[in-house]
Amino acid sequence: MDYKDRSGNLTKQDTSQDKFLDFVYSNLPGRALMRVLSMPWISKVAGRLLSTWPSTFFIDPFVKKNHIRMSDYEPKRYRSYNEFFTRKIRPKRRPIDTTPEHLIAPCDGKVTVYPIDLKTKIKIKHSTYTIASMLQDEALAAQYTGGYCVVLRLTVDNYHRYCYVDDADKGRNHFIKGALHTVNPAVLEHIKIYKENSRSYCVLDTSHFGKVIQMEVGALMVGKINNYHRKAKVSRGQEKGRFEFGGSTVVLLLQRDQVAIDDDILQNSAQNIETLVSMGERIGKAMFL
């Protein structure tokens, strides 16, 4: 998808990675390769390699290729690529909007908003879900009918830590393992294989936006979700967790008549254009405060 910044400037995206992944998933050898690469021991080995000192040789080329401004981040001598990937940003570079009625972005990324009904199809990381299949809980999904699904897509050059969107009583963590299925012809037009990414979600009983579900979606391989808290009282802007290496996604599910999403984001989403946002900035407003 192409994307716009909050000033309305349009950037055309290179879709070569998407085309490559579509090709891999749509033929038998590619599916066979992905089945091998998605085996748990492969992910563990890859994760361990990226946590070793020799992996630091990947850092400088990555910074140059992706034009990452390292002055935005806390100075540190990295002992592994994963340590670099989960680097911590200087707080002044991501100020948190503290206006109580403003819904904030929980992370950096490119955001798309979907109105929710029971048949809504949402594409995340080359997989397609309904709200019920995403949560694996039809009763819980039904509570969000008429609301919004907010998908924030992170790329490898983004800041890979994320925060809570409001003061809240946080429920327990629900973890869903990823899976790679042989075929699901009804789901995607061109990709003849169906995969579910690993994901973790919790229900936040927030002070200003009703009951919000915040979900983190990891990669099938390598990408790891690291959440810090179990049941707890949490605060707006408090760091919730981080992703290790791999493109990742954060999803917010908002109940009906709780939040008015900002007009530019709604308009862009309707045109199949993502909106570039930073962690802590406003993306909507509470409807009844």
C-alpha positions as a Markdown table, in Angstrom:
| # | Residue | x | y | z |
|---|---|---|---|---|
| 1 | Met | 0.0 | 0.0 | 0.0 |
| 2 | Asp | 1.0 | 3.6 | -0.6 |
| 3 | Tyr | 1.0 | 5.9 | 2.4 |
| 4 | Lys | 0.6 | 9.6 | 3.4 |
| 5 | Asp | 2.1 | 11.5 | 6.3 |
| 6 | Arg | -0.2 | 13.7 | 8.4 |
| 7 | Ser | 0.4 | 16.6 | 6.1 |
| 8 | Gly | -1.0 | 14.7 | 3.2 |
| 9 | Asn | 2.2 | 14.0 | 1.3 |
| 10 | Leu | 1.9 | 10.8 | -0.6 |
| 11 | Thr | 4.7 | 8.2 | -0.9 |
| 12 | Lys | 4.5 | 5.4 | -3.4 |
| 13 | Gln | 5.8 | 2.1 | -2.0 |
| 14 | Asp | 8.0 | -0.4 | -3.7 |
| 15 | Thr | 5.9 | -3.6 | -3.8 |
| 16 | Ser | 8.8 | -5.9 | -4.8 |
| 17 | Gln | 8.8 | -7.6 | -1.4 |
| 18 | Asp | 5.0 | -8.2 | -1.6 |
| 19 | Lys | 5.3 | -9.6 | -5.1 |
| 20 | Phe | 8.1 | -12.0 | -3.9 |
| 21 | Leu | 6.1 | -13.2 | -1.0 |
| 22 | Asp | 3.0 | -13.7 | -3.1 |
| 23 | Phe | 5.1 | -15.8 | -5.5 |
| 24 | Val | 6.6 | -17.9 | -2.6 |
| 25 | Tyr | 3.2 | -18.7 | -1.1 |
| 26 | Ser | 1.5 | -19.4 | -4.4 |
| 27 | Asn | 3.7 | -22.4 | -5.6 |
| 28 | Leu | 4.4 | -25.8 | -4.2 |
| 29 | Pro | 8.2 | -25.4 | -3.8 |
| 30 | Gly | 7.7 | -22.1 | -2.1 |
| 31 | Arg | 5.1 | -23.5 | 0.3 |
| 32 | Ala | 7.5 | -26.4 | 1.1 |
| 33 | Leu | 10.3 | -24.0 | 1.8 |
| 34 | Met | 8.1 | -21.9 | 4.1 |
| 35 | Arg | 7.0 | -25.1 | 6.0 |
| 36 | Val | 10.6 | -25.8 | 6.8 |
| 37 | Leu | 11.5 | -22.2 | 7.6 |
| 38 | Ser | 8.5 | -21.9 | 10.0 |
| 39 | Met | 9.6 | -24.9 | 12.1 |
| 40 | Pro | 10.1 | -23.8 | 15.7 |
| 41 | Trp | 13.8 | -25.0 | 15.8 |
| 42 | Ile | 14.6 | -22.8 | 12.8 |
| 43 | Ser | 13.2 | -19.8 | 14.5 |
| 44 | Lys | 15.1 | -20.6 | 17.7 |
| 45 | Val | 18.4 | -21.0 | 15.8 |
| 46 | Ala | 17.9 | -17.8 | 13.8 |
| 47 | Gly | 17.0 | -15.9 | 17.0 |
| 48 | Arg | 20.0 | -17.2 | 18.8 |
| 49 | Leu | 22.3 | -16.2 | 15.9 |
| 50 | Leu | 20.9 | -12.7 | 15.9 |
| 51 | Ser | 21.6 | -12.5 | 19.7 |
| 52 | Thr | 25.3 | -13.2 | 19.3 |
| 53 | Trp | 28.2 | -10.8 | 19.0 |
| 54 | Pro | 29.1 | -11.6 | 15.3 |
| 55 | Ser | 25.6 | -10.5 | 14.3 |
| 56 | Thr | 26.7 | -6.9 | 15.1 |
| 57 | Phe | 28.3 | -6.8 | 11.7 |
| 58 | Phe | 24.9 | -6.5 | 10.2 |
| 59 | Ile | 24.1 | -3.2 | 12.1 |
| 60 | Asp | 26.0 | -0.6 | 10.1 |
| 61 | Pro | 24.9 | -1.8 | 6.7 |
| 62 | Phe | 21.3 | -1.9 | 8.0 |
| 63 | Val | 21.5 | 1.6 | 9.4 |
| 64 | Lys | 22.9 | 3.0 | 6.1 |
| 65 | Lys | 20.4 | 1.1 | 3.9 |
| 66 | Asn | 17.4 | 2.3 | 5.8 |
| 67 | His | 18.6 | 5.8 | 6.6 |
| 68 | Ile | 18.1 | 5.4 | 10.3 |
| 69 | Arg | 19.0 | 8.5 | 12.3 |
| 70 | Met | 20.8 | 7.0 | 15.3 |
| 71 | Ser | 20.9 | 10.4 | 17.1 |
| 72 | Asp | 17.2 | 9.8 | 17.9 |
| 73 | Tyr | 18.2 | 6.8 | 20.1 |
| 74 | Glu | 19.8 | 6.4 | 23.4 |
| 75 | Pro | 23.6 | 5.9 | 23.0 |
| 76 | Lys | 24.7 | 2.3 | 23.6 |
| 77 | Arg | 27.3 | -0.2 | 22.5 |
| 78 | Tyr | 25.3 | -3.0 | 21.0 |
| 79 | Arg | 26.3 | -6.6 | 21.8 |
| 80 | Ser | 24.1 | -8.2 | 19.2 |
| 81 | Tyr | 21.8 | -7.3 | 16.2 |
| 82 | Asn | 18.7 | -8.1 | 18.3 |
| 83 | Glu | 19.9 | -5.6 | 21.0 |
| 84 | Phe | 20.2 | -3.0 | 18.2 |
| 85 | Phe | 16.8 | -3.9 | 16.8 |
| 86 | Thr | 15.1 | -3.3 | 20.1 |
| 87 | Arg | 17.1 | -0.1 | 20.8 |
| 88 | Lys | 15.4 | 2.5 | 23.0 |
| 89 | Ile | 14.5 | 5.9 | 21.6 |
| 90 | Arg | 15.1 | 9.2 | 23.4 |
| 91 | Pro | 11.9 | 10.2 | 25.2 |
| 92 | Lys | 11.8 | 13.6 | 23.6 |
| 93 | Arg | 11.7 | 12.0 | 20.2 |
| 94 | Arg | 8.4 | 10.4 | 20.9 |
| 95 | Pro | 6.3 | 12.8 | 23.1 |
| 96 | Ile | 3.1 | 11.3 | 24.4 |
| 97 | Asp | -0.1 | 13.3 | 23.8 |
| 98 | Thr | -1.5 | 13.6 | 27.4 |
| 99 | Thr | -4.9 | 15.1 | 26.5 |
| 100 | Pro | -7.2 | 12.6 | 28.2 |
| 101 | Glu | -9.8 | 12.4 | 25.3 |
| 102 | His | -7.1 | 11.8 | 22.6 |
| 103 | Leu | -6.5 | 8.2 | 21.5 |
| 104 | Ile | -2.8 | 7.8 | 20.8 |
| 105 | Ala | -0.9 | 5.6 | 18.5 |
| 106 | Pro | 0.7 | 2.7 | 20.5 |
| 107 | Cys | 3.7 | 2.5 | 18.2 |
| 108 | Asp | 5.4 | 3.9 | 15.1 |
| 109 | Gly | 4.0 | 2.6 | 11.8 |
| 110 | Lys | 1.6 | 2.9 | 9.0 |
| 111 | Val | -2.0 | 2.8 | 10.1 |
| 112 | Thr | -5.2 | 1.5 | 8.3 |
| 113 | Val | -8.6 | 1.6 | 9.9 |
| 114 | Tyr | -11.4 | -0.9 | 9.2 |
| 115 | Pro | -15.1 | -0.7 | 10.3 |
| 116 | Ile | -15.9 | -3.9 | 12.1 |
| 117 | Asp | -18.7 | -6.3 | 11.3 |
| 118 | Leu | -18.7 | -10.1 | 11.7 |
| 119 | Lys | -17.6 | -10.5 | 8.0 |
| 120 | Thr | -14.9 | -7.9 | 7.9 |
| 121 | Lys | -11.7 | -9.2 | 6.3 |
| 122 | Ile | -8.5 | -7.7 | 7.6 |
| 123 | Lys | -5.1 | -8.4 | 5.9 |
| 124 | Ile | -2.2 | -8.5 | 8.3 |
| 125 | Lys | 1.3 | -9.6 | 7.2 |
| 126 | His | 0.1 | -11.4 | 4.1 |
| 127 | Ser | -2.6 | -13.3 | 6.1 |
| 128 | Thr | -6.4 | -12.5 | 6.1 |
| 129 | Tyr | -8.5 | -12.6 | 9.3 |
| 130 | Thr | -12.0 | -11.9 | 10.5 |
| 131 | Ile | -12.1 | -10.4 | 14.0 |
| 132 | Ala | -13.3 | -13.8 | 15.3 |
| 133 | Ser | -10.5 | -15.7 | 13.7 |
| 134 | Met | -8.0 | -13.1 | 14.8 |
| 135 | Leu | -9.1 | -13.5 | 18.4 |
| 136 | Gln | -10.2 | -17.2 | 18.1 |
| 137 | Asp | -13.1 | -16.1 | 20.3 |
| 138 | Glu | -16.5 | -15.4 | 18.6 |
| 139 | Ala | -18.2 | -14.1 | 21.7 |
| 140 | Leu | -15.4 | -11.5 | 22.4 |
| 141 | Ala | -15.3 | -10.5 | 18.7 |
| 142 | Ala | -19.1 | -9.8 | 18.7 |
| 143 | Gln | -18.5 | -7.1 | 21.4 |
| 144 | Tyr | -16.6 | -5.1 | 18.9 |
| 145 | Thr | -19.2 | -5.2 | 16.0 |
| 146 | Gly | -19.9 | -1.6 | 14.9 |
| 147 | Gly | -16.5 | -0.4 | 16.1 |
| 148 | Tyr | -13.1 | 0.0 | 14.5 |
| 149 | Cys | -10.1 | -2.2 | 13.9 |
| 150 | Val | -6.9 | -0.1 | 13.8 |
| 151 | Val | -4.0 | -1.9 | 12.2 |
| 152 | Leu | -0.5 | -0.3 | 12.7 |
| 153 | Arg | 2.1 | -1.9 | 10.4 |
| 154 | Leu | 5.7 | -1.7 | 11.4 |
| 155 | Thr | 8.6 | -2.1 | 9.0 |
| 156 | Val | 12.1 | -3.1 | 9.9 |
| 157 | Asp | 13.3 | 0.6 | 10.0 |
| 158 | Asn | 10.6 | 1.6 | 12.6 |
| 159 | Tyr | 11.0 | 1.9 | 16.4 |
| 160 | His | 10.0 | -1.6 | 17.6 |
| 161 | Arg | 8.8 | -0.8 | 21.1 |
| 162 | Tyr | 5.1 | 0.0 | 21.9 |
| 163 | Cys | 3.1 | 1.5 | 24.7 |
| 164 | Tyr | -0.4 | 1.5 | 26.3 |
| 165 | Val | -2.9 | 3.9 | 24.7 |
| 166 | Asp | -4.6 | 5.0 | 28.0 |
| 167 | Asp | -4.7 | 4.5 | 31.7 |
| 168 | Ala | -6.3 | 1.1 | 32.2 |
| 169 | Asp | -6.9 | -2.1 | 34.1 |
| 170 | Lys | -5.0 | -4.6 | 32.0 |
| 171 | Gly | -6.4 | -8.1 | 31.7 |
| 172 | Arg | -4.4 | -11.3 | 31.2 |
| 173 | Asn | -2.3 | -12.0 | 28.1 |
| 174 | His | -3.7 | -14.4 | 25.5 |
| 175 | Phe | -1.1 | -15.9 | 23.2 |
| 176 | Ile | -2.0 | -17.6 | 19.9 |
| 177 | Lys | 0.7 | -19.7 | 18.2 |
| 178 | Gly | 1.3 | -19.2 | 14.5 |
| 179 | Ala | 0.5 | -21.9 | 12.0 |
| 180 | Leu | 1.1 | -22.6 | 8.3 |
| 181 | His | -1.8 | -24.4 | 6.6 |
| 182 | Thr | -1.6 | -26.2 | 3.3 |
| 183 | Val | -4.4 | -24.4 | 1.5 |
| 184 | Asn | -7.4 | -22.2 | 2.1 |
| 185 | Pro | -8.7 | -21.2 | -1.3 |
| 186 | Ala | -11.5 | -19.0 | 0.0 |
| 187 | Val | -9.3 | -16.6 | 1.9 |
| 188 | Leu | -6.9 | -15.0 | -0.6 |
| 189 | Glu | -7.2 | -14.5 | -4.4 |
| 190 | His | -3.6 | -15.1 | -5.4 |
| 191 | Ile | -1.9 | -16.7 | -2.4 |
| 192 | Lys | -2.8 | -20.4 | -2.3 |
| 193 | Ile | -1.6 | -21.0 | 1.2 |
| 194 | Tyr | -3.0 | -19.7 | 4.5 |
| 195 | Lys | -0.8 | -18.8 | 7.4 |
| 196 | Glu | -1.7 | -17.5 | 10.9 |
| 197 | Asn | 0.9 | -15.3 | 12.6 |
| 198 | Ser | 1.8 | -15.7 | 16.2 |
| 199 | Arg | -0.1 | -13.0 | 18.2 |
| 200 | Ser | -0.7 | -11.9 | 21.7 |
| 201 | Tyr | -3.6 | -9.8 | 23.0 |
| 202 | Cys | -5.1 | -8.4 | 26.2 |
| 203 | Val | -8.3 | -6.4 | 27.0 |
| 204 | Leu | -7.7 | -3.0 | 28.4 |
| 205 | Asp | -10.5 | -1.5 | 30.5 |
| 206 | Thr | -9.5 | 2.1 | 29.8 |
| 207 | Ser | -10.4 | 5.3 | 31.5 |
| 208 | His | -11.6 | 7.1 | 28.3 |
| 209 | Phe | -12.2 | 4.6 | 25.4 |
| 210 | Gly | -14.2 | 1.7 | 26.8 |
| 211 | Lys | -12.7 | -1.8 | 26.6 |
| 212 | Val | -9.9 | -1.7 | 24.1 |
| 213 | Ile | -8.2 | -4.9 | 22.8 |
| 214 | Gln | -4.5 | -4.4 | 22.1 |
| 215 | Met | -2.9 | -7.1 | 20.0 |
| 216 | Glu | 0.7 | -7.6 | 18.9 |
| 217 | Val | 1.3 | -9.7 | 15.8 |
| 218 | Gly | 4.7 | -11.3 | 15.2 |
| 219 | Ala | 6.3 | -13.0 | 12.2 |
| 220 | Leu | 5.8 | -16.7 | 11.5 |
| 221 | Met | 9.6 | -17.0 | 11.8 |
| 222 | Val | 12.1 | -15.2 | 14.0 |
| 223 | Gly | 9.9 | -12.3 | 15.1 |
| 224 | Lys | 9.3 | -12.4 | 18.8 |
| 225 | Ile | 6.7 | -10.6 | 20.9 |
| 226 | Asn | 8.0 | -9.6 | 24.4 |
| 227 | Asn | 5.3 | -8.2 | 26.6 |
| 228 | Tyr | 6.3 | -7.0 | 30.1 |
| 229 | His | 3.1 | -7.2 | 32.2 |
| 230 | Arg | 0.4 | -9.7 | 33.3 |
| 231 | Lys | -2.7 | -8.3 | 35.0 |
| 232 | Ala | -1.9 | -4.8 | 36.1 |
| 233 | Lys | -2.9 | -1.2 | 36.3 |
| 234 | Val | -1.1 | 0.6 | 33.5 |
| 235 | Ser | -0.8 | 4.2 | 32.3 |
| 236 | Arg | -1.0 | 6.0 | 29.0 |
| 237 | Gly | 2.4 | 6.0 | 27.2 |
| 238 | Gln | 3.9 | 3.3 | 29.6 |
| 239 | Glu | 6.0 | 0.9 | 27.6 |
| 240 | Lys | 4.0 | -2.3 | 27.1 |
| 241 | Gly | 6.6 | -4.4 | 25.3 |
| 242 | Arg | 8.9 | -4.8 | 22.3 |
| 243 | Phe | 9.3 | -6.9 | 19.1 |
| 244 | Glu | 12.5 | -8.7 | 18.3 |
| 245 | Phe | 13.7 | -9.0 | 14.7 |
| 246 | Gly | 11.0 | -9.3 | 12.0 |
| 247 | Gly | 8.4 | -7.0 | 10.6 |
| 248 | Ser | 5.5 | -6.6 | 13.1 |
| 249 | Thr | 2.1 | -5.2 | 13.6 |
| 250 | Val | 0.0 | -3.8 | 16.5 |
| 251 | Val | -3.8 | -4.0 | 16.3 |
| 252 | Leu | -6.4 | -2.0 | 18.4 |
| 253 | Leu | -10.0 | -3.1 | 18.5 |
| 254 | Leu | -12.4 | -0.3 | 19.6 |
| 255 | Gln | -16.0 | -0.8 | 20.6 |
| 256 | Arg | -18.9 | 1.0 | 18.9 |
| 257 | Asp | -19.4 | 4.7 | 19.7 |
| 258 | Gln | -16.3 | 5.0 | 21.8 |
| 259 | Val | -13.8 | 6.7 | 19.5 |
| 260 | Ala | -14.0 | 9.0 | 16.5 |
| 261 | Ile | -11.0 | 8.2 | 14.4 |
| 262 | Asp | -9.3 | 11.3 | 12.9 |
| 263 | Asp | -10.7 | 12.2 | 9.5 |
| 264 | Asp | -7.4 | 12.0 | 7.5 |
| 265 | Ile | -6.9 | 8.4 | 8.7 |
| 266 | Leu | -10.4 | 7.4 | 7.8 |
| 267 | Gln | -10.2 | 9.1 | 4.4 |
| 268 | Asn | -6.8 | 7.5 | 3.6 |
| 269 | Ser | -8.0 | 4.1 | 4.7 |
| 270 | Ala | -11.1 | 4.4 | 2.4 |
| 271 | Gln | -8.7 | 4.9 | -0.5 |
| 272 | Asn | -6.5 | 2.0 | 0.5 |
| 273 | Ile | -3.7 | 4.3 | 1.6 |
| 274 | Glu | -1.9 | 4.0 | 4.9 |
| 275 | Thr | -1.2 | 6.9 | 7.2 |
| 276 | Leu | 2.3 | 7.4 | 8.7 |
| 277 | Val | 2.1 | 7.9 | 12.5 |
| 278 | Ser | 4.5 | 8.0 | 15.4 |
| 279 | Met | 4.1 | 6.4 | 18.9 |
| 280 | Gly | 2.3 | 8.8 | 21.2 |
| 281 | Glu | 0.5 | 11.0 | 18.6 |
| 282 | Arg | -3.2 | 11.5 | 18.4 |
| 283 | Ile | -5.1 | 9.2 | 16.0 |
| 284 | Gly | -8.6 | 9.7 | 17.3 |
| 285 | Lys | -10.8 | 11.2 | 20.0 |
| 286 | Ala | -13.2 | 9.9 | 22.7 |
| 287 | Met | -16.8 | 10.4 | 21.7 |
| 288 | Phe | -18.4 | 11.0 | 25.1 |
| 289 | Leu | -16.1 | 13.1 | 27.3 |
